[in-house]
Amino acid sequence: MKIAVTVKETREQVDEWRRQGLSVGLVPTMGYLHEGHKSLITRAVSENDRVVVSVFVNPMQFGPSEDLESYPRDMDRDAALCEEAGAALIFHPEPSEMYHNGFSSYVDMDTLTGGLCGKSRPVHFRGVCTVVAKLFNIVVPDRAYFGQKDAQQLAVIRHMADDLSYGIEIKGCPIVREADGLARSSRNTYLGKEERQAALVLNKALSEGKKLIESGERDAVKIKDTVTGIINSEPMARIDYVEAVNWDSLEPVTDINGPVLVAVAVFIGKTRLIDNFIALED
C-alpha cells in the first residue's frame, strides 16, 4: 500500500492502474478510522481492482465554532487499518495541497442541504460538495463509497454526482454499530464514561420509532413524538433535530409512505451525534 500526499502522485498512480485496465474505488474519509470506515473499504475492495482511501480533515466543512482543531487524528492507526482492509493507496494531502492560496471556487447546492444538519451547520455541505468534487476529479473512480450514518451527506453526494454528470456509481453502505447499538463515529472519542452511556438513547429512540412503523404506524408526527420523548428522557441529551423526511428529496413528510429517512442529531454534553434509519426502503 502506498501513501500519496500530492494530487500529482495520486493521479499518476491511478493513471497507471487505468493503463492496466483496472477498476478503481474511492472511500473519502476524514481519518481517525474505525470499523465503520473499514466496512466501506472492505466493500470497495470486493467490488474494485484497486481502492483509494482519502484521509483529509477538510477545513471547509467546519463552521467557526466547530471542532476542526480538536478533531481526532492518527495517521499511523489509519494506515494500518487501510492496509488490513486491502486498500492500495491512501491520499493524505495537507490543506494547502487541496486549497491553494487564492482558492475561490466552490460547489454548492440549492436543494437537499437546507434542512437536517444543514440547518444548524450552514457552511457544512458547501465544504462537503467542494472537497468530494475535487476528490472525484483527482481520482476519477468507478465507484465511491459513503456510510448511511451520514445519510444527508449520502443523499447530497448522489444528487451532486448526477447533476454534474460524473458517471461515478455512488454506493451507500449500512451503519456500523458498537455492540450496545451506538453508531460508530470518530466523535465518539469525545464522550466521557457517563456521556457514552447516555448516548445510547439515540439508538434506543430510533429503534422504538422503527418498531412503530413496522407495526403499521404511518403518522410521521407520532413517530417523531415517540423518538423525541425518549431522547428527552435522558438528562444529558439536548436535541438539535428529530425529523422524518422523504429519502429522495429530504423534504419533511406527514405520512410514512416510504422510503422515508427518520434522522436525529443530539448533543450529549458538547458532542453532537447523529443517527438514523430508512423506513420502507425497497
Secondary structure, 3 states (H helix, E strand, C coil): CEEECCHHHHHHHHHHHHHCCCCEEEEEECCCCCHHHHHHHHHHHHHCCEEEEEECCCHHHCCCCCCCCCCCCCHHHHHHHHHHHCCCEEECCCHHHHCCCCCCCCCCCCCCCCCCHHHHCCCHHHHHHHHHHHHHHHHCCCEEEEEHHHHHHHHHHHHHHHHCCCCCEEEEECCCECCCCCECCHHHHHCCHHHHHHCCHHHHHHHHHHHHHHCCCCEHHHHHHHHHHHHHCCCCEEEEEEEEEECCCCCECCECCCCEEEEEEEEECCEEEEEEEEECCC
